[in-house]
Amino acid sequence: MAEPLDLAAPADASMLDRFPMRDEAGEIRPEFVEEIARCIKARDASFLREVVAELHEADLGDLIAALDAEDRVSLVELTGADFDFSALNEVDDTVREEILEELEPETVAEGVRELESDDAVELLEGLDEEDQEEILEKLPPQERDVLERSLEYPEGSAGRRMQSEFIAVPRDWTVGQAIDYMRETPDLPHRFYEIYVVDGAKRWQGAVPLDVLLRSRRPVPLTDLIEEDRRRVSVEDAEVEVARLFGKYNLVAAPVVDAEDRLVGVVTIDDVVDVIEEEADEEIKALGGVTSDEELSDNFWTIAKGRFNWLLINLATAFLASSVLGLFEGQLEKMVALAVLAPIVASQGGNAATQTMTVAVRALATRELGSNNALRITTREVLVGLVNGVGFAVITGVAAVVWFKIPGLGVVIGLAIICNLVAGALGGILIPIVLEKMRADPAVASGTFVTTVTDVVGFFSFLGIATLWFGLK
């Protein structure tokens, strides 16, 4: 049952003050979602418009995700011009595509017209070319041309991520002329941090930060304030590299130029934060063998298909590891303790290798690990594996002797653990490096291969040393 409006609130209080969306923990209140769903079914457009008009795009996105699928499109249609289409960039790709496919192209086109170009491109790029074209045809020619140019840039590039709205002024202007221009021009970017200086051919000349501009007197020429060495990016640069540039040089905006050094756009910090979050999301999923496009809103069949391939590869490598056990079938039959303890050796090596692999994959992703320091880092990880191997060899050896009352078993399992932890350290760092050199994603593929290495080495070293030590035939 929906909680009633707060009648104690002032009459002029906003709708969200009288009927808050979130609880004290910041979670969406179920009562709020139920009330919105009730109003959608009742076609209460007036109430819905009032609520939607007060919501931030991120909150509106959370509300859309919380609604049932059949209510999402109705919410967009009922709220009309009050619906902020940038909220669709705050939901899962699956949810966004489902909504856009159900809406009329004219409705989407009207919503796209109200967005900054970077938000509009983000909204459209997930659709197939036919749907994109159908929506773009409904836009005025100038706006359509801007979006089509951005969509032509490679996916994941600065050109695809940039905002095409920026402020560019001639080199011979003064501070006063620049300020008057910004005051008198109605179609300025929604938010900006600097203005850019260009020549007659729109080629990059430099940047003037807003704080520098506002502290200067009106007659001062812009040429006295220009930062000519201001860092800029190319339309072809990978967005991940642009994000690293922002982090390294503490940027809030970066101008984007084409091959002729003409200013064509700007990448801002809010876009870079999105890139960083997306990259982190992909890396985490990849380490678990999950496809980067898997979303929480996907149905079970889509998720099952996406995960099947890597599970199939894991199955093949598991058979490879098990085949090592088959080589020592006779020994396992003579000493049950070997069968009991073998998984411990493989498991310890696998855990140690995963630790090393995680550090290596992250270092490769952030460009901290390269040919200049690969040998040093590899040596360090091997030493870490050796030290931890000796420590766990003592602990596991003592436990094995106490458990099975076989003195030599402690030595055997201790030596095997040392071998496997060293092998795990080597595999955990060398496999990601090799995959990176082969232009494969080390985050996706490393886990399967590293686990195979530690299983094979673990089983073979433990059972091989046991055979030599006890003379089992």
C-alpha positions, 0 to 999 in steps of 0.5 A: 500500500502506498504511503500517503502524501505528507500533509504536514509539509508546507503547501508550497513544498515540492512533490518529492518533499511531500512524497519522498522517493528514497528512504534514509538509507538512500534506497528507493522506497517500494511505496514510491514505486507502487504509487508511480505504477498505480498512476501509470495504470490510472493514466494520471499524466498530471501527477507523473509529469510533476514527479518526473520534472523534479527528478534528477536524471540519475534518480529517474533512471533508478525509477525506470529500472525499478518499474515493471517492463510494461510500465516503463514505456507508458511512463515516457509516453505519459510524461511527454516533454517533461521526460528527460531522455538522458535518464535512459543513459542511466539504465542497463543497455537491455532496458534502454534498448527495450524502451527505445524499440517500443517508442515511436521514432518521432518521440525518441527524436524529440527527446534526443533534440533536448540532449547534449550531443554526447548524451544523444550519441550514447543513447543511439549507439546501442541501436542497430543502424536501421533504427538509428537512421529512422530516428535521425531522419526525424531530426533537423539537418544540422542536428542530424549531421552532428550526430551522424559524424559522431556515430561514424567515429570508432566505438570506444574512441574520443570522437564517439565520446566527445560533446560537439557543443563548445565555445570557440572564439577568434584569437584577436578577441579581448576578454570583454568580447569573449564575455559579451559573446557568452552573455548574448549567445543563447545556445551555449553548452549546458556546462563548460569549464574553459573557452577555446581559441581557434583561427579562421580555419577552426584550427586549435590555437589554445585554451583559456580557463574560465577562472583565468578569464573572469579574473582578467580585465576586459581590455586584455587580449586573449592571446595574453591568456592562452594556454598553448600547451594545453593537453588535447586529444585526437578523435581517434584516441581510445576513450580509455587512454583519454581517461588515463590522461584526465587522471594523470594531469587532473583535467576536467575537460580536454579539447578534441581535434581531428587529423587537421588539428581542427577543434571538433569537440570536447570531452568532460569529466562526467564522460570520463567518470562513465568511461572509468566505471564501464572499464572497471565493470568490464574488467571485473566481469572478464576476470569471472569469465562473464561477457561485458554486455551481461546486465542484471536485467537480462533474462536467464537464457541470455545470461546462460548462453553468454556464460556457456563458452567459458564454462566449456573451456573450463571443462576441457581444462579440467579434464586435462588436469584430471588426466594427470591424476590418471597417470598415478592411478596405482599410487592413489589406490595404494595410499588413500591419503594422496587422493585426499590431499591432492586437491589441497595442493592444487587449491593453494596454488590456484588461490596464490596464482589468482592473487598474482594474476589480479595484480598483473591484469590491473597493472597491464590495464593501467600501463604500470606493467610493461617491458621496462619492469616486467622482469623485476615484477616477475622476480618479485612475484616468484619470491613472494610465491617461494616465501608463502610456499615455505610458510604453507609447506610447514603448516600443511606438512604438520597438519598432514602428519597429524592427520594421517600419522605418516611422517614422510607425507608432511615432506611430500606435501610441503615440497609440492606446495612450494613447487605449486605456489612458485608455478602459480606466481609464474603463471599468474604474471607470465600468462597475462603478459603473453596474452597482452602481447598477443593482443588478447584480453588478459582479463578474460582469458587468464583465469582459465589458463592459470587455473589449468597450470596450477592444477596440472603442476599441483597434481603432478608435483605432489603425486610425482614427489610421493612416488619418488619418496615412498617408492610406490609402484 
